[in-house]
Amino acid sequence: MKSWKQQRNNNDHDSEGWITIQNNHQEPVVTENALNTNYLKVFTCGALAGTVQAFVICPVEHIKCRLQIQAAPGAKIMYKGPIDACVSIIKNHGIFRGLYRGMGVTLWRETPAFGMYFAVYDTIKDRVESLLEEKDDDHPIPSHAHAWAASALAGGISGASTWGIIYPFDVIKSRMQTSPLERHLQKGMWTVGSDIIRNHGFNHMFRGLGVTLVRAFPVNAIIFPVYEFVLMQIGSWRSS
């Protein structure tokens, strides 16, 4: 089976960038514009998903950060647990300025991150599958092996590359969610970022990135193949 790349090379491009299809067997051929549109749709859907889930993850990570810093040696114990922390923060500081502290930077992190995450995944997966299909004539490989190998590689790369790009926002978010909650002591995202760079240097914005990438690649390389496998199994159960 020819990949979309091979099919593309056998066809002519018109003045608008579309591929003129020359296919005697009437097989569907994916055009460049169609692919670009598909990746844009994937990015948009992923970004929307990231925006929605930011409203859930922001308060959860805020409470997690508060509980983690009070566990440090010599730190004052302010909360008995996550429920007590949630109730106490809302009671003393409100929902938006208290519980949702750092919501702005969370949106800056999650919205583009999820868009890039799924767009990069789809792009790399398509390319890898095309390359593997081109090797079939000499070294036949089961099609499901193509999908899982491509999915694992694409998942690992998309997860690691996304973290590499949005990591500074995570550093700023953590600083904001561990700073005093009193209103007169709160600072905005850009102010916090400027303070970090001025006091610790630009490299501090990427402190801990190496460990994050070491974790991100294998974790995301496992997630997508498992998802693809389960989806395939569910499909086979429904058809049987």
C-alpha positions as CSV (number, residue, x, y, z in Angstrom):
1,M,0.0,0.0,0.0
2,K,1.4,3.4,-0.9
3,S,1.7,6.0,1.7
4,W,0.1,9.5,1.2
5,K,3.7,10.8,0.5
6,Q,4.2,8.3,-2.4
7,Q,0.7,9.2,-3.7
8,R,1.5,12.9,-3.4
9,N,4.7,12.5,-5.5
10,N,2.8,10.8,-8.3
11,N,0.3,13.7,-8.7
12,D,0.5,17.3,-9.9
13,H,-0.1,20.4,-7.8
14,D,-2.4,23.1,-9.0
15,S,-2.0,26.8,-8.5
16,E,-3.7,26.8,-5.1
17,G,-1.6,24.1,-3.6
18,W,-4.1,21.3,-4.0
19,I,-3.0,18.0,-5.4
20,T,-4.5,16.9,-8.7
21,I,-5.4,13.3,-8.2
22,Q,-4.2,10.8,-10.8
23,N,-5.5,7.5,-9.6
24,N,-6.8,4.9,-12.0
25,H,-8.4,2.8,-9.3
26,Q,-10.3,5.6,-7.7
27,E,-8.5,5.2,-4.4
28,P,-8.8,8.1,-2.0
29,V,-5.8,10.3,-1.9
30,V,-5.1,12.7,1.0
31,T,-4.2,16.2,-0.2
32,E,-1.7,18.5,1.5
33,N,-4.4,21.1,2.3
34,A,-6.6,18.4,3.8
35,L,-3.7,17.2,6.0
36,N,-3.0,20.8,7.1
37,T,-6.6,21.3,7.9
38,N,-6.8,18.1,9.8
39,Y,-3.8,19.1,12.0
40,L,-5.3,22.5,12.6
41,K,-8.5,20.8,13.8
42,V,-6.5,18.5,16.0
43,F,-4.7,21.5,17.5
44,T,-7.9,23.4,18.1
45,C,-9.7,20.5,19.7
46,G,-6.7,19.8,21.9
47,A,-6.4,23.4,22.9
48,L,-10.1,23.5,23.8
49,A,-9.7,20.4,25.9
50,G,-6.8,21.9,27.7
51,T,-8.8,25.1,28.4
52,V,-11.6,23.1,29.9
53,Q,-9.5,20.9,32.1
54,A,-7.5,23.9,33.4
55,F,-10.6,24.8,35.4
56,V,-10.3,21.4,37.2
57,I,-6.5,21.1,37.4
58,C,-5.8,24.6,38.7
59,P,-7.4,24.3,42.2
60,V,-6.2,20.7,42.5
61,E,-2.6,21.6,41.8
62,H,-2.9,24.7,44.1
63,I,-4.0,22.6,47.0
64,K,-1.3,20.1,46.2
65,C,1.4,22.8,46.2
66,R,0.1,24.2,49.6
67,L,0.3,20.8,51.2
68,Q,3.7,20.1,49.8
69,I,5.4,23.2,51.1
70,Q,3.9,22.7,54.6
71,A,5.5,19.3,54.7
72,A,9.0,20.8,54.6
73,P,11.1,20.7,57.7
74,G,10.3,23.6,60.0
75,A,7.3,24.7,58.0
76,K,4.1,25.7,59.8
77,I,1.2,23.2,59.5
78,M,-1.7,25.2,58.2
79,Y,-4.0,22.4,56.8
80,K,-4.9,19.0,58.0
81,G,-5.5,17.7,54.5
82,P,-6.8,18.5,51.0
83,I,-10.4,19.0,52.1
84,D,-9.4,21.3,55.0
85,A,-7.1,23.2,52.7
86,C,-9.8,23.8,50.1
87,V,-12.4,24.9,52.7
88,S,-9.9,27.1,54.5
89,I,-8.6,28.8,51.3
90,I,-12.2,29.5,50.1
91,K,-13.3,30.8,53.5
92,N,-10.3,33.2,54.0
93,H,-9.5,34.2,50.4
94,G,-12.4,33.4,48.2
95,I,-12.8,31.1,45.2
96,F,-11.2,33.2,42.4
97,R,-8.4,35.0,44.3
98,G,-7.9,32.1,46.6
99,L,-8.7,28.6,45.4
100,Y,-8.1,29.5,41.7
101,R,-4.8,31.4,42.4
102,G,-2.7,31.0,39.3
103,M,-5.6,30.3,36.9
104,G,-4.2,32.7,34.3
105,V,-0.8,31.0,34.0
106,T,-2.5,27.6,34.1
107,L,-4.5,28.6,31.0
108,W,-1.2,29.8,29.4
109,R,0.2,26.4,30.1
110,E,-2.6,24.0,29.4
111,T,-4.3,25.6,26.3
112,P,-1.3,25.6,23.9
113,A,0.2,22.5,25.5
114,F,-2.7,20.3,24.7
115,G,-3.1,21.7,21.2
116,M,0.6,21.1,20.5
117,Y,0.5,17.7,22.3
118,F,-2.2,16.2,20.0
119,A,-1.1,18.0,16.8
120,V,2.5,16.8,17.2
121,Y,1.3,13.3,18.0
122,D,-0.8,13.0,14.9
123,T,1.9,14.5,12.7
124,I,4.7,12.3,13.9
125,K,2.4,9.2,13.9
126,D,1.4,9.7,10.3
127,R,5.0,10.2,9.2
128,V,6.3,7.2,11.0
129,E,3.5,5.0,9.8
130,S,4.3,6.1,6.2
131,L,8.0,5.3,6.6
132,L,7.2,1.9,8.0
133,E,4.7,1.1,5.2
134,E,7.4,1.9,2.6
135,K,9.5,-0.9,4.1
136,D,6.8,-3.5,3.8
137,D,7.9,-4.9,0.4
138,D,11.3,-5.9,1.7
139,H,10.5,-6.6,5.3
140,P,6.8,-7.3,5.8
141,I,5.5,-6.2,9.3
142,P,2.0,-6.7,10.7
143,S,0.0,-3.5,10.4
144,H,-0.8,-3.4,14.1
145,A,2.9,-3.3,14.8
146,H,3.2,-0.3,12.6
147,A,0.5,1.5,14.5
148,W,1.9,0.7,18.0
149,A,5.5,1.6,17.1
150,A,4.4,4.8,15.5
151,S,2.1,5.6,18.4
152,A,4.8,4.9,21.0
153,L,7.4,7.1,19.3
154,A,4.9,9.9,18.5
155,G,3.5,9.8,22.1
156,G,7.0,10.1,23.6
157,I,8.1,12.9,21.4
158,S,4.9,14.9,21.7
159,G,4.9,14.6,25.5
160,A,8.6,15.6,25.9
161,S,8.5,18.4,23.3
162,T,5.4,19.9,24.8
163,W,6.8,20.0,28.3
164,G,10.0,21.6,26.9
165,I,8.1,24.5,25.4
166,I,5.6,25.2,28.2
167,Y,7.8,24.4,31.2
168,P,8.5,28.1,32.2
169,F,4.8,28.6,32.7
170,D,4.8,25.6,35.1
171,V,7.6,27.2,37.1
172,I,5.7,30.5,37.3
173,K,2.5,28.7,38.3
174,S,4.2,26.8,41.1
175,R,5.8,30.0,42.4
176,M,2.4,31.8,42.4
177,Q,0.6,28.9,44.1
178,T,3.1,28.7,46.9
179,S,3.4,32.5,47.5
180,P,1.3,34.2,50.3
181,L,-2.4,34.4,49.5
182,E,-3.0,37.8,51.1
183,R,-4.3,40.1,48.4
184,H,-1.7,42.8,48.9
185,L,1.1,40.3,48.5
186,Q,-0.1,38.7,45.3
187,K,1.7,39.4,42.1
188,G,0.7,38.7,38.5
189,M,2.2,36.1,36.1
190,W,4.5,38.4,34.2
191,T,5.7,40.1,37.4
192,V,6.5,36.7,39.0
193,G,8.3,35.6,35.9
194,S,10.4,38.8,35.8
195,D,11.3,38.4,39.5
196,I,12.5,34.8,38.9
197,I,14.7,35.8,36.0
198,R,16.0,38.9,37.8
199,N,16.8,37.1,41.1
200,H,17.9,33.7,39.8
201,G,18.6,34.0,36.1
202,F,16.8,32.8,33.0
203,N,18.1,29.2,33.5
204,H,15.9,29.0,36.6
205,M,12.9,29.0,34.4
206,F,13.9,25.5,33.2
207,R,15.1,24.2,36.5
208,G,14.0,20.5,36.8
209,L,13.2,20.2,33.1
210,G,15.6,17.3,32.6
211,V,13.9,15.1,35.1
212,T,10.5,16.1,33.7
213,L,11.6,15.1,30.2
214,V,13.0,11.8,31.4
215,R,9.5,11.1,32.9
216,A,7.5,12.5,30.1
217,F,8.9,10.4,27.2
218,P,8.2,6.9,28.6
219,V,4.9,7.9,30.2
220,N,3.5,9.3,27.0
221,A,5.1,6.5,24.9
222,I,3.0,4.1,26.9
223,I,-0.3,6.1,27.1
224,F,-1.1,6.2,23.4
225,P,-0.2,2.6,22.4
226,V,-2.4,1.3,25.3
227,Y,-5.2,3.7,24.2
228,E,-4.9,2.4,20.6
229,F,-4.8,-1.2,21.8
230,V,-7.9,-0.9,24.1
231,L,-9.7,1.0,21.3
232,M,-8.9,-1.9,18.9
233,Q,-10.1,-4.5,21.4
234,I,-13.4,-2.7,22.0
235,G,-13.9,-2.4,18.3
236,S,-13.4,-6.2,17.8
237,W,-15.7,-7.0,20.7
238,R,-18.5,-4.9,19.2
239,S,-18.0,-6.4,15.7
240,S,-18.1,-10.0,17.1
